[in-house]
Amino acid sequence: MSSDSIHSKEHSLYTEDHGEISKVRTVGHGDEFVVIGNHKYYRHELMQAFGGTLNPGLSPAPVHKFANPSPLGLAAFGLTTLVLSLFNAQAMGIKISTVTIGLAMFYGGAVQFLAGLWELVVGNTFGGTALTSYGAFWLSYGAIFIDSFGIVAAYEGTEQLENAVGFYLLGWALFTFMLTICTLKSTVGFCALFSCLTLTFILLAGGAFSGHIGVTRAGGVVGVITGLLGFYNAFAGVANSTNSYITVHPFHLTKQSI
């Protein structure tokens, strides 16, 4: 009699497997195997939730022999968010943020978008959705302040620009909140990143709607924290015992073993 038939336990956890949602079962004398769909894995073959890979839950490791694109996307996101947020917080008394346009277009925008496409290639739906979307966000944000796009010029002579930007930021707040929900079973650093980003968008949208600079500056302060969390998760994805004396130990929000 096989170990599978001796001991089998079915769990209510659901996961994606080749586009289908399947129940997860453990089998074996010591529940040493995990069955996802029609595939059986040893426990150690599965990836746990981790911000360094933008993996929000239990899933099989990718079969493709590619490098992990998450740190690149997180670094692009973190750096661009940090710099713009320093301007929004009016650090050092600087109020003009034009210098961030190049950063938003090329690093936070193009590089992050490409990292997101790479995530899709290696089979990471969450990472691909997040990085391509925020890459597109930075490209679209930079476009607002490039004269040849004519976006700001279209609002000249009206008082509608700030409210329009408020709607723009509010939409991104809702999108980010959706992604935050998907991180509630992941790690503290991973969930904190998206939670702070949601709050940043809400505060910036509130500042645009109300015209109160204090609200926008508060959004800038939270944005600085968000950018640093982006760096933290990026570091978690590249630092290991072979290249660094300092590595990141993930603190899971829920028990990861099943």
C-alpha positions as CSV (number, residue, x, y, z in Angstrom):
1,M,0.0,0.0,0.0
2,S,1.4,3.4,-1.0
3,S,2.0,6.2,1.4
4,D,-0.5,8.3,-0.6
5,S,-3.2,5.9,0.2
6,I,-2.1,5.6,3.9
7,H,-2.5,9.2,4.6
8,S,-4.2,11.9,2.6
9,K,-5.5,15.3,3.8
10,E,-7.4,17.9,1.8
11,H,-7.2,21.6,2.6
12,S,-9.4,24.5,1.8
13,L,-6.5,26.5,0.4
14,Y,-6.9,27.3,-3.3
15,T,-4.1,28.2,-5.7
16,E,-3.6,28.8,-9.4
17,D,-2.2,25.9,-11.4
18,H,-2.0,26.3,-15.2
19,G,-4.9,28.7,-15.2
20,E,-7.2,26.4,-13.1
21,I,-8.1,26.8,-9.4
22,S,-7.6,23.5,-7.6
23,K,-7.7,22.3,-4.0
24,V,-4.4,21.6,-2.3
25,R,-3.9,18.2,-0.6
26,T,-1.1,16.7,1.5
27,V,-0.2,13.1,1.3
28,G,2.3,10.7,2.7
29,H,3.1,9.3,6.2
30,G,4.3,12.7,7.4
31,D,2.4,14.9,4.9
32,E,5.7,15.3,3.1
33,F,4.0,15.7,-0.3
34,V,1.8,18.6,-1.4
35,V,-0.6,17.9,-4.3
36,I,-1.7,21.0,-6.3
37,G,-4.0,20.0,-9.1
38,N,-2.6,16.9,-10.7
39,H,1.0,17.6,-9.7
40,K,2.7,16.3,-6.5
41,Y,5.6,18.2,-5.0
42,Y,7.8,17.8,-2.0
43,R,7.2,20.6,0.5
44,H,10.7,22.0,0.0
45,E,10.0,22.4,-3.8
46,L,7.3,25.0,-3.2
47,M,7.8,28.7,-2.9
48,Q,6.4,30.5,0.2
49,A,5.1,34.0,0.2
50,F,8.1,36.4,-0.1
51,G,8.4,40.0,-1.0
52,G,11.8,39.5,-2.7
53,T,10.0,37.4,-5.4
54,L,6.7,39.2,-5.3
55,N,5.1,35.9,-4.5
56,P,2.0,36.4,-2.3
57,G,1.3,32.8,-1.5
58,L,2.2,29.1,-1.7
59,S,3.1,28.1,-5.3
60,P,5.4,25.8,-7.3
61,A,8.8,27.3,-8.1
62,P,9.1,28.4,-11.7
63,V,10.5,25.9,-14.2
64,H,12.2,28.5,-16.3
65,K,15.9,29.0,-15.8
66,F,15.7,32.8,-15.7
67,A,17.0,35.3,-13.1
68,N,14.5,36.7,-10.6
69,P,13.2,40.0,-12.1
70,S,11.4,41.2,-8.9
71,P,14.4,43.0,-7.3
72,L,14.9,45.0,-10.5
73,G,11.3,46.1,-10.6
74,L,11.2,46.8,-6.9
75,A,14.3,48.9,-7.0
76,A,13.0,50.9,-9.9
77,F,9.7,51.4,-8.1
78,G,11.4,52.2,-4.8
79,L,13.9,54.7,-6.1
80,T,11.4,56.6,-8.2
81,T,8.8,56.6,-5.4
82,L,11.4,57.8,-2.8
83,V,12.6,60.7,-4.9
84,L,9.2,62.0,-5.9
85,S,8.0,61.6,-2.3
86,L,10.8,63.7,-1.0
87,F,9.6,66.5,-3.4
88,N,6.0,66.0,-2.3
89,A,7.1,66.3,1.3
90,Q,9.0,69.4,0.3
91,A,12.3,68.2,1.9
92,M,15.0,70.8,1.8
93,G,12.4,73.3,0.8
94,I,12.3,72.0,-2.8
95,K,8.8,72.3,-4.4
96,I,9.5,71.8,-8.1
97,S,9.7,68.1,-9.0
98,T,10.6,68.4,-12.7
99,V,13.9,66.5,-12.1
100,T,11.9,63.3,-11.5
101,I,10.4,63.2,-15.0
102,G,13.4,61.4,-16.5
103,L,13.5,59.0,-13.6
104,A,9.8,58.3,-13.9
105,M,10.1,57.7,-17.7
106,F,13.2,55.5,-17.8
107,Y,13.7,53.8,-14.5
108,G,10.4,53.7,-12.7
109,G,8.6,53.5,-16.0
110,A,10.4,51.6,-18.8
111,V,12.7,49.4,-16.6
112,Q,9.9,48.5,-14.2
113,F,7.5,47.7,-17.1
114,L,10.1,45.4,-18.7
115,A,10.7,43.7,-15.3
116,G,6.9,43.1,-15.1
117,L,6.9,41.5,-18.6
118,W,9.8,39.3,-17.4
119,E,7.7,38.3,-14.4
120,L,4.9,37.2,-16.7
121,V,7.4,35.1,-18.6
122,V,8.5,33.2,-15.5
123,G,4.9,32.6,-14.5
124,N,4.4,35.2,-11.7
125,T,0.9,36.6,-12.3
126,F,0.9,38.9,-9.3
127,G,4.5,40.3,-9.9
128,G,3.7,40.8,-13.6
129,T,0.5,42.6,-12.9
130,A,2.0,44.8,-10.3
131,L,5.3,45.8,-12.0
132,T,3.8,46.4,-15.5
133,S,1.0,48.4,-14.0
134,Y,3.2,50.6,-11.9
135,G,5.7,50.9,-14.7
136,A,2.8,52.2,-16.8
137,F,1.8,54.5,-14.0
138,W,5.2,56.2,-14.0
139,L,5.2,56.5,-17.8
140,S,1.8,58.1,-17.7
141,Y,2.7,60.3,-14.7
142,G,5.8,61.6,-16.5
143,A,3.7,62.2,-19.7
144,I,1.5,64.7,-17.8
145,F,4.4,67.0,-17.4
146,I,5.9,66.7,-20.9
147,D,4.7,69.6,-23.0
148,S,4.5,67.6,-26.2
149,F,1.7,65.5,-24.8
150,G,-0.3,68.6,-24.2
151,I,-2.0,67.3,-21.1
152,V,-1.4,70.3,-18.8
153,A,-2.0,72.7,-21.7
154,A,-5.5,71.2,-22.2
155,Y,-6.5,72.5,-18.7
156,E,-5.1,76.0,-19.1
157,G,-7.7,78.7,-18.3
158,T,-9.6,76.2,-16.1
159,E,-9.5,75.1,-12.5
160,Q,-10.0,71.5,-13.4
161,L,-6.4,70.2,-13.4
162,E,-6.0,69.4,-9.7
163,N,-9.4,67.6,-9.6
164,A,-8.4,65.6,-12.7
165,V,-5.1,64.6,-11.1
166,G,-7.1,63.7,-8.0
167,F,-9.3,61.3,-10.0
168,Y,-6.2,59.8,-11.6
169,L,-4.6,59.2,-8.2
170,L,-7.8,57.9,-6.7
171,G,-8.0,55.2,-9.5
172,W,-4.5,54.1,-8.6
173,A,-5.4,54.0,-4.9
174,L,-8.3,51.6,-5.7
175,F,-6.0,49.4,-7.9
176,T,-3.4,49.3,-5.2
177,F,-5.9,48.4,-2.5
178,M,-6.9,45.5,-4.6
179,L,-3.3,44.2,-4.8
180,T,-3.0,44.9,-1.0
181,I,-5.8,42.4,-0.3
182,C,-3.7,39.8,-2.2
183,T,-0.8,40.3,0.2
184,L,-2.7,39.8,3.5
185,K,-1.4,36.2,3.7
186,S,2.2,37.0,2.7
187,T,4.9,38.7,4.8
188,V,5.0,41.8,6.9
189,G,7.4,43.7,4.6
190,F,5.5,42.6,1.5
191,C,2.1,43.6,2.9
192,A,3.4,46.8,4.4
193,L,4.8,47.9,1.0
194,F,1.3,47.8,-0.7
195,S,-0.5,49.1,2.4
196,C,1.7,52.2,2.6
197,L,1.4,52.7,-1.2
198,T,-2.4,52.6,-0.9
199,L,-2.2,55.2,1.8
200,T,0.2,57.3,-0.2
201,F,-2.2,57.4,-3.2
202,I,-5.2,58.2,-1.0
203,L,-3.3,61.2,0.7
204,L,-2.0,62.5,-2.6
205,A,-5.5,62.3,-4.1
206,G,-6.9,64.0,-1.0
207,G,-4.3,66.8,-1.4
208,A,-5.2,67.3,-5.0
209,F,-9.0,67.5,-4.3
210,S,-8.7,69.7,-1.3
211,G,-5.8,71.9,-2.3
212,H,-4.3,71.6,1.2
213,I,-0.6,71.3,0.9
214,G,-0.4,69.6,4.3
215,V,-2.3,66.6,3.0
216,T,0.1,66.3,0.0
217,R,3.1,66.6,2.3
218,A,1.7,63.8,4.5
219,G,1.4,61.7,1.3
220,G,5.0,62.5,0.6
221,V,6.1,61.4,4.0
222,V,4.2,58.1,3.7
223,G,5.6,57.8,0.1
224,V,9.2,58.0,1.5
225,I,8.4,55.1,3.8
226,T,6.9,53.3,0.8
227,G,10.0,53.8,-1.3
228,L,12.2,52.5,1.5
229,L,10.0,49.4,1.8
230,G,10.5,48.9,-1.9
231,F,14.2,48.9,-1.4
232,Y,13.8,46.5,1.5
233,N,11.9,44.0,-0.6
234,A,14.4,44.5,-3.5
235,F,17.3,43.8,-1.1
236,A,15.5,40.7,0.1
237,G,15.4,39.3,-3.4
238,V,19.1,39.8,-4.2
239,A,20.8,39.3,-0.8
240,N,21.8,35.7,0.1
241,S,24.5,34.0,2.1
242,T,26.8,33.8,-1.0
243,N,26.9,37.6,-1.6
244,S,26.1,39.3,1.6
245,Y,26.7,39.0,5.4
246,I,23.2,40.5,5.9
247,T,20.1,38.7,4.6
248,V,16.4,39.3,5.1
249,H,14.4,36.8,7.1
250,P,10.7,37.0,6.1
251,F,8.1,37.4,8.9
252,H,5.0,35.7,7.6
253,L,1.6,37.0,8.5
254,T,0.0,33.6,8.4
255,K,1.3,30.1,9.0
256,Q,2.8,28.9,5.7
257,S,3.0,25.2,6.2
258,I,-0.1,23.2,5.2
